[in-house]
Amino acid sequence: MKIVLLGEPMGLFMAKETGELSEVNNFALSIAGAEYNVAVGLARLGHQPAYCTRLGFDPLGERILRGLRENGISTDLISQVEGEQTGLMLKGFTQQGDPDIAYYRKGSAASKISPHDIDKLDLFGCERLHVTGIFPAVSESALTSVKRLIARAKALEMPISFDPNLRPQLWKSEKEMTAVLNSLAEDAETVLPGINEGKLLTGESTPEGIAAFYHGRGVKNVIVKLGKDGAYFSEKDGKSGISPSFPVRKIVDTVGAGDGFAAGVISALAEGESLEEAAFRGNVMGAIQISNQSDNEGLPTREQLGKIILSGIV
């Protein structure tokens, strides 16, 4: 199935040693971005992700294009712009908690995307859309472009999935972040908040309350990620329950877990699986992610996923 993703892929400089980012001497270059990670996951599971963004004509832009193509992700919806720069980020190395992150994306090529760019996209054959709460925070034009693509997707009756993926440092205020992201969520068929994200966005204290909040705004499917406790899934006027977490031998890096989860959920729903099965696959993919340091290199093929499920542990 052809699935559109809108976002900003960035050059990722991953620290190869522990310590403050300002003190690290050795980095490995890779590609980062929540939507990029989801696209990689979908491609490895046999789907056809198409990434929509803008890149600069620079080494990082070329590296990202090559990475997309090597991973089977369509670049048909990408424009490369002369004289603009591709965004990048630094990521610390840690074996406890979340690593330090530093972004360098203000004024990037992707941040200057416009609704006019969206209107030029050929969406023929596209069947689903996935967006996150990150890209709308990058710039005002990125936000209006996200809204425009959502409107186009709805007009084409494409199911939309939305992961709030909070990045408070990118927003002017928590109040603005909450208002904008809840507004975007209302247009989605499936919303995927983490439990703490959901509490902040809805004011509710339980996964059931968070799900009810979004159901009340027209969202059909809600899956609340509960970390080590698995995920709570709820279908409006349908089944709800807890999908337990998938066992992990060793946690290596928690970054990207939500992206793996999203790839699992989206792929399952695209294949006609139930919301409960989608939550289960999301849990397995998230478990695989936290067992690997890279944001996306450990994501499994369909065959690898099947073997991991049969083994009962990552």
N, C-alpha and C positions, 0 to 999 in steps of 0.2 A: 504494500500500500504506500502511495506517495504522501508524505507528511511534511508540511511546511513548518520551519522554525525561523523565528525572527530574533536577532540578537547581535551581540558583538563578540566575535572570537578575538582573542588577544594572544600576543606572544607571552609565554609563561617562562620566567626564569626561576627555576626551583633550586633552592639552596641544597648543597650536597653535604653540608655540615651544620651542626646545631649552633645556636647563638643569635644575637641580634642581627637583623638584616644589614644594618650598617657595618657590621663586623665580618660578615661572610665574604670569603674570597672566591669560592667555587660554586658556580651555578650550572645547571643543565637546562638547555632550551627545549621547550615543548610548546603545546598549544592549550590555551585555557578558555573558559567561558561556559557558563551553565548550559546554554543551548547547544554549544558544540559538543559537550559531554553527552547530552541526551541524544543528539544526532548520531554520534559514534555508536552508542548503545543500540539505537534502533537499526542502524545499518548492519551491525553484527548479528542481529536477530532476524535478518532477512527482509527488512522493510526498506523503503526508498526515501530517505530524508532529503529535503531540498532546503538549503540554508539561504536565508535572505539577509543580506547585509551590504555594507560598503567597506572597502579596504583601500589602503594607500598603495601607490606604486613604489614599494620599498621592500627591503629584504624580509621583514616580518610578514608583510602582505603576501609575498610569494611563498613563504614557508607555510602560511595558513592555507593558501589555495592548494598547495601540494598535499598537505595533510588531509584536507577535505577529500580530494580525489583519491588518495591512497586508501581512505576509509570508506569509499563508496558513497560519498555524500555529494549530491548534485550541487554544482556551482552556477547553475543557469540563472539563479535569482540574485547573483552577486555582481556588483559593479566595482571596478577598480578605478580610483580617481587620482589623476596626476596632481602633484603638489600637496597632497594630504598625507597624514601619517596614520599608521595602524597603531592601535592601543596596545599597551603591555602591562604586565603586573609582575611583582616579585612575591615569592611564597617561601616562608621559612620552613625549616625542617624540625619536627618535634615528634616525639613518641608519646607525649602526654597532652591531651586537650587539642585545641585548634591551633594551627600555625599562624604566625604573623603574616599579614597580607599588606602589600602596598600597591595601589593602582596608579597608572599613568595613562589616563584615557580622556582627560578633558580636551575638547577640541579635536578629537580623533575623527577619522573619515566616517566611521559608523555613527558617531554622535551627530553628524550633519545630515543624516538621512531625512527625507521630507515626504509628505503625503504624495507629492508628484512622483517620487520614485516608486511608491507603492502602487500608484495608478498605472504605471508602465509594466508592472509584473504580469507575466503570462501564467495564470493559475490553472490552465487547462490540465485536467488529469489529477489535480491535487485533491485529496480526500479528507485531510484533517489539518488542524493548525494547533501548534503548541507555542505558548508565550510564557514568559516569566515576569516577575515584578522588578527585575534588574534593569532591563533595557529602557523601560519607560522613565527611569530615574536619571538616565545619562544626560538628557537634554530635553528642552521643551519640544523640539522638532521630533525627537525620538518618541516621545509620548504621543504626539498627534499622529505619527506614522503607525504606531501600534494600534491606536484607535481606528485608523483608516483600514488597516489590514483586517482587524476583527470585523469591521462592518462589511468588507468585501467577502470574508469567509462566511458570515451569517447569511448574506445574500445568496451565496452558493450552497447554503445548507451544509456547510462543513462543520462537524463536531469540533469544539474548541476545548483544549485543556489549558489550565492556568496554574502555575506554581508561584505563589507569592515571593518566595526566595528573597527575603528581606535583606536589604543593604542600607541600613539607616544613614550611613556616612555619605550616601549619594543624594539624600533628600534634604531639602531646606528645613523640614521639621517633621516630627512624628505625626502630627495632625494631618499634614499634606499627604504623607506616605499612606496613612490609613485610609483617607478619603479616596485617593486615586486608585489604590489597589482594590479596595472593596467595590468601586465602580467598575473596574475591569473584570473582576470576578463575576459580576452579575451577568455578563455576556457569555460565560463559559458553561459548557455542559459538565465538566469535571474540574474540581478545585482540589489542590493538593497542599494544604498548609502543614507545617510542623506544629506540634502542640504549643510551643511557646509563641510562634508566629500567630497562630490562631487566637491565643489569649489576647495578644496585643491588638490584633486587627478587629476582633469582635467584642472584646470585653467579657467574654464567657470564660469560665474556668475549667470546663470539662470538654472532652472530645464530642460528647453528645450535644452539648450546648453550641459548640462551634459549628457542627454540622447543621443543626437546626437554624442557626443564624443565616447560613448560606442557602439552605433549602427555602427559607422564607423570602429570599431574594431571587428565587427562580432557578437555582442551580440544581441539576438533577443528581449528580454524583459528588460526594465529598469523601476524601480519604485523609484522615489526620495522622501524620507520622508521629509515633510515640517513642522513637529511639529503641532502646533495649526491650521495651514492652510491645514492640510490633507496630501495628497500625489499626486504627478504627475506621471501618468503612460504613458508609450509609448512603442508600439510594432513596431518593425522595419517594414516599409512599411505597417503599419496598423494604428489602432486607437490610439489616445492619448487624454489626458485630465486630469482634476483634480478630485480626489475623496475627498470630504470634510471630515474634522475630525469628529469623533463621540463624541457627548456631554458627558462631565464628570461633576459630581456634585462637587467632591473635589479631587484635586491632592495630593496624599500622598507621592509618591516616583517615580521619573522618571527613575531610573535604571531598565533595563530590558524591557523598552517599545519597543525598536527595536527588541528584541528577540521575544516578543509576536507578533509584526508586521510580522516578518519573518515566524513564525508558521502559522499565518493566510494566508499569501500569498502562502506558499508552499503547505499547505493543500488544498487550493482552486484550485491551478494549478494541483495538483495530482488528483483531482476529475474531471478535465476537464472543470473547470470554465474559463471564460474569464479573461483577465488581469485586466479589470476594476473591475470585481467582486472580484478578488484576492486582489486588492488594498483596496477595501471597507472592506473586512474581516480583512485585515491587520490593518486598522484603528481601527476597533472595538476591536481587540485583544490588540492593543497598548493602547487604552483607558482603558481597563480592567486592564492592568498591572500598569498603573500609579495611579490607584485607590487602590492599595495594596502595603504594605511596602515590602513584600518578593519579591525576584526576580522571583519566579515561583509558589508560593502556591495559588495565586489567579487565575491562568489560568483556563478557563472554560471547562466543558464537552460540548459535542455537544448540549445537551438539554439546558444547562445554556446559551450557546452562542445564541441559538435561542430565548430564553426568553428576553435576553438583547436587541437583535436587534428589537424585537417586541415592547419593552418598549420605545425605542428611546433614552435611556440615561443610563450611568453606575452610 
